[in-house]
């Protein structure tokens, strides 16, 4: 069971997008770099009440640290979280200049704030919604990574045929990598079945006949559902404890649907997903 849960954890949306930015460099990253070069990635574990890991830390050639967080749901405490990250990163890396960006990947309307002013402490970062990006502009760059992000962009699902055709032009490991990324990311837009049909129509691999892609797709769908339920629970009850998040991750499809129905009427978290 432990190995199965660990496998699910490795297939979450944030991990795929994080890898996409770190290894494949979509054009959106160019805008955040503003002409600077990446000289390295910085791994940092933050221990503040709970272990915290920033999604992506990039060291730029002017000495700046670019910190990027990826969100699949609206987080009402995002400014506080960003502020904690910034202070801990600065503490760890001798007060280097830090720039922060939060990239929202969800389908629901983004409603997070990009600033926090407590009177003595101020937090400010760039807040970018993937849904506000232009799918055509991303596809025009010719970058495989942009083809993946195009699915999350405005009218991206409508351009799924063109996105899959980009995968068809690739070969070998690069094609398989892009298909695996699409299999996961399509879950964020409810487009997994449509992706499967596009792959069949273009004579590409059938997800149902490929064990690896099918597992990725199925886990993505499951995590997409549990992510929505987590977002609803946090909106109503605040930040969830670790045990609750773990239970959501392990939940079956039937459990997840049942939890989603209970959110509106439940008075406590335990009424939705049970006691610890």
N, C-alpha and C positions, 0 to 999 in steps of 0.2 A: 504493500500500500504506500509506503514511504516513497519508493521510487516512482510510482505513478503520480503522486502529488507533486514531486519534484519536477517531473516531466511537464505537468500542466503549468507550473510556475514559469518554466523556461519559455513557454509558448504564449505569454501574455502580450497584449498589444504594445505596451510601453517598451518591452524588450525588443520587439521587432522594429519599432520606429527608432529606438535608440541606436540599434545596430545600423539601420538605414542611414541615419545622420552621420554616425561615426565612421562607417566604412565606405558608403556610397556617395555621400555629399550631394544632396539635392540642392537646387538653386536657392531655395529658401535660406539655406545656411550661408550662402554667399552674401545675402543682405545683412545677416547678423555679423559676419566677419568684417564687412565694410572695407574690403581691400587688404585686410591683414591675412597672414598665413598662419595655419595651425602648426605649432611646433611639437605638440604632444597632448596626450590625454592624461588626466589626473584622476586617480582612483582615491576616493575618500569615504570613509565610514564615519557618520556623525552619531555620537552617543548623547542624545538629549532625551531623557526619560526612556525612550525606546531607540533601538538602532535605526538610524536613518541613512539612506544612501541617495545622494543627488543623482539624477538620471544621467546627465552628461556634463563633464567638466573638460573644457578645451583650453590649453595654454596657447596664446597667440604670440606672434613674433614681436609685438610691442610690449610684451610683459603682462598684458591683460588676461584675466581668466574669464572665459565665457561660460556661464552656467545656464543650461537649458533643461527645463522640466517639461514632461509630456503628460497631459491630462486627458483622460477619456470621459471624465465627468466634471461637472462644476464643483469646485471646492470652495466653500464659503470662507474658509480660513486660509486661502492661498496666500494673501499678502503676509500673514504671520509666518507661514511656512517658509516663504521666500526669504523673509527677514532673518529667520533662524539659520537657514542655509548660508546666507551671505556672511553673517557674523562668524559662523564656525569655519567657513572656507577662508575668510580673512585671517582668523586666528591661526589656522593651520599653515597658511602660506604667507606669513609676514606682511599682512595688510596690503597685498597686491590690489591693483584696481580690478574691480569685479563688475561685469555686466551680466544682467540676467534677462532671460526670456522664458515665457511660458507658452507652449504651443498646445492649443486645445484641439483634440481630435474627435470629440463627440458629435453626435447628430443633433442633439437638443440645442436650443439657442444658448450661446455663451452668456453667462451673467456674472462672471467673476470680476473683481476689482483689480486694478493694476497699481494701486497705491495704498499706503497706510501711513497715517500721521497720528502718532500718539501724543504729540506735543513736544516730546523730547527725542523721539526716534522716528525717522522717516524711511519708508521703503518704496522703491519705484522700480518697475521692470517693464519690459515689452510684453504685451499680451497679444498673441496671434491666434486667430481661429482658422483652422485648415479649411473650414466651410466657406470662408471669405476669399480664398484663393481662387484664381481663374484656371479651370481645367485646361482650356485651350492654350493658355500661355505656358503652363507647365509642360504640356505635350510638345510644344514648339521647341523646347530646349534640346530635345533628343536624348536627354539623360534618363537611363533606366530608373533611377531613384525618383525622378520627377514624375514618371509614368505611374509609380505606386502612389505618390501623394496626390496625383490628379484624381484618383478614385475618391479621395476624401474632400476634394475641392467642390466649388459650386458647379452643379450640373455634372459632376464627375461620374455618377452612375450611368447617366445617359451616354457617356463617352466610353463605356466599358469595352465596347467592341474595338475601338481604336487603341485602348490601353492594352488589350490582349494581343492585338496585332503587333504591338511593339515587342511583346514577349516572343512572338513567333519569329521575329527577325534576329533574335539572339540565338546563341548556340551553347551547348554544354552546360557547365556549372552556372554560368551567368543567367541562362534561361531558367534553370531549375530554382535558382535563388529568387528571381523575380516572381515566379509562379508561387513559390512558398510564401513570399511576402504578401502577394495579392490574396492568397487563400486565407491568411489571417486578417488582413486589413478589411477585406470585404465584409467581415462580420460586423464591423463598426457602422456600416451603412445598410445592413440587412440585404446584402447583394450576393450572398454565397451561392444560392441556387442559380442566379442569373450568370454568375461567373462560370459555374459548371457548364451551363448551356453554351456560353461563348467559347469555352475551351473545346467542347464537342464540335461546334459548328466550324471551327477553324482547324480541326484535325489535330489539335494539341492533346496533351495527356488528359485522360479522364480522371478527375479527382477520385471518383468512386473505385477506380481500379488501381490506384496508386496508394499503397498503405500509408506511406509517409505523409503525402498531401492530405489524404482523408483524415488522418489523425490530427494534423494541424488544423484543418478546417473545422472538424467537430469540436476540438478544444477551444478554438476561437469563438464558435457559436456559443458554447457553454459559458465561457468567460465573459462574452458580451452580455448575456442575460444576467449573470451574477453581478457584473459591473453596474448594470442599470439598477438592480435591487440595492446594491451598496450605496449608490448615489441617492436613491430615494430615502433609505434609512438614515444616511448622514444628514440629509436636509431636514429630517424630522427629529432625530435624536442626537445629532452632533457626531463627532468623530467616534468611529467604532473601535472597540477593543480588539486586540489581536485575535482572540479566540473566535469572535464573531466573523471577522474577515476570513479566517481559516475555514469556518463552517460554510460560508457562502461559496468559497472556492471549491469545496468538496461536494457541494450539493448536486443532486441529480436534476434533470430537466423538470421532472414533476415537482420536486421540492421547490425549485426556484420559482416556478409559476405560482405555487401555493403561497410562498413568502410574498411575492409581488402583490397578490390579492389582499393580503393581510395588512399591508403597510398603512393604508388609509384609515383603517378602523382601530388599529392597535394603539394602546396607551403607553406600552413599554416595548423596548427592543426584544425582551424575552418572549413577549406574546407573539412576535413574528417568527423568530427562528428557534425558540426554546431557550431554556436556561443553560448556563455554562456547564 
